[in-house]
Amino acid sequence: MKLYFKTTNSMSKVNTERNKEPQVLFIDTTDREKIIIGLDHEHWEFVSKNQRPQDLVGLIEETLKTEKISLRDIKEIEVNVGPGSFTGLKIGVAVANALGFALDIPVNGQRQLVLPKYNI
């Protein structure tokens, strides 16, 4: 498995107090070859042709451990609800709902904008 780090906010790594603040967990399992896990403004892409959405719980655990964040620090879960791989979507939503229920926090679906692709 290859791990690619991508951040959407260049200042997010500078904030050392971030670990004490509640976090928003983002889950995206729409792609067959990558899983994206996000915490607030940071996103991690787990890319591999052998990557399976079934590995999602382990990847979330690994990401939280790396960032020194407890599950109790998460205040909300956002999950991408498509379009995408049907099996991947089911697993992503099921994991998000299970975590939300266990932690008693809200789970929100988020649609991904899909633009048409034209072969010219």
C-alpha positions as CSV (number, residue, x, y, z in Angstrom):
1,M,0.0,0.0,0.0
2,K,1.3,3.5,-0.9
3,L,0.4,6.4,1.3
4,Y,0.2,9.9,-0.3
5,F,-0.2,12.9,1.9
6,K,-2.1,15.8,0.5
7,T,-3.2,18.9,2.5
8,T,-5.8,21.4,1.4
9,N,-4.5,24.0,3.9
10,S,-0.8,24.8,4.1
11,M,-1.2,26.1,7.7
12,S,-2.8,23.0,9.1
13,K,0.5,21.3,10.1
14,V,1.7,24.5,11.9
15,N,-1.1,24.4,14.5
16,T,0.2,22.3,17.3
17,E,-2.9,22.8,19.4
18,R,-5.0,21.1,16.7
19,N,-4.9,17.7,18.5
20,K,-6.8,19.1,21.5
21,E,-9.7,20.5,19.4
22,P,-12.6,18.3,18.2
23,Q,-12.1,17.0,14.7
24,V,-14.3,16.3,11.7
25,L,-13.6,13.0,10.1
26,F,-14.1,12.7,6.3
27,I,-14.4,9.4,4.6
28,D,-14.3,8.9,0.8
29,T,-14.5,5.3,-0.6
30,T,-16.0,6.2,-4.0
31,D,-12.9,5.3,-6.0
32,R,-11.9,1.7,-6.6
33,E,-8.2,2.4,-6.4
34,K,-8.0,4.8,-3.5
35,I,-9.5,5.7,-0.1
36,I,-9.4,9.2,1.2
37,I,-9.5,9.9,4.9
38,G,-9.6,13.5,6.2
39,L,-9.3,15.3,9.5
40,D,-10.5,18.9,9.3
41,H,-8.3,20.4,6.5
42,E,-5.8,17.5,6.0
43,H,-6.5,14.6,3.7
44,W,-4.6,11.3,3.3
45,E,-5.0,9.3,0.2
46,F,-4.3,5.5,0.4
47,V,-3.6,4.5,-3.2
48,S,-3.2,0.9,-4.4
49,K,-4.8,-1.3,-7.0
50,N,-5.1,-3.9,-4.3
51,Q,-6.7,-1.4,-1.8
52,R,-10.1,-2.5,-0.7
53,P,-12.8,-0.5,1.1
54,Q,-12.9,-3.3,3.6
55,D,-9.6,-2.0,4.9
56,L,-11.2,1.4,5.9
57,V,-11.5,0.8,9.6
58,G,-7.8,-0.1,9.9
59,L,-6.8,2.9,7.8
60,I,-8.9,5.2,10.0
61,E,-7.3,3.7,13.1
62,E,-3.8,4.1,11.6
63,T,-4.4,7.7,10.6
64,L,-5.8,8.7,14.0
65,K,-2.9,7.0,15.8
66,T,-0.3,8.7,13.5
67,E,-2.0,12.1,14.3
68,K,-2.3,11.3,18.0
69,I,-6.0,11.8,17.9
70,S,-8.5,9.7,19.9
71,L,-11.9,8.6,18.5
72,R,-13.4,10.7,21.3
73,D,-11.9,13.8,19.7
74,I,-14.0,13.5,16.6
75,K,-17.1,15.7,16.8
76,E,-18.6,14.9,13.4
77,I,-18.3,12.5,10.5
78,E,-18.7,13.4,6.8
79,V,-18.9,10.7,4.2
80,N,-18.9,11.0,0.4
81,V,-22.1,9.5,-0.9
82,G,-21.3,9.3,-4.5
83,P,-21.3,8.8,-7.3
84,G,-18.8,6.0,-7.3
85,S,-18.3,2.3,-6.7
86,F,-21.5,0.8,-5.2
87,T,-19.7,-1.5,-2.8
88,G,-17.2,1.2,-1.8
89,L,-20.1,3.6,-1.0
90,K,-21.9,1.0,1.1
91,I,-18.9,0.3,3.1
92,G,-18.0,3.9,3.6
93,V,-21.5,4.8,4.7
94,A,-21.8,1.8,7.0
95,V,-18.5,2.5,8.7
96,A,-19.5,6.2,9.1
97,N,-22.9,5.3,10.5
98,A,-21.4,2.7,12.9
99,L,-18.8,5.1,14.2
100,G,-21.4,7.9,14.5
101,F,-23.7,5.6,16.5
102,A,-21.0,4.3,18.8
103,L,-19.6,7.8,19.5
104,D,-23.0,9.5,19.5
105,I,-22.0,12.1,16.9
106,P,-23.7,13.3,13.7
107,V,-23.0,11.7,10.4
108,N,-23.5,13.8,7.2
109,G,-23.5,12.7,3.6
110,Q,-21.6,14.9,1.1
111,R,-22.0,14.7,-2.6
112,Q,-19.0,14.8,-4.9
113,L,-19.3,17.2,-7.9
114,V,-18.9,15.3,-11.1
115,L,-18.2,17.1,-14.3
116,P,-18.8,15.5,-17.6
117,K,-15.7,14.3,-19.5
118,Y,-15.5,14.9,-23.2
119,N,-13.2,13.0,-25.5
120,I,-12.0,15.4,-28.1
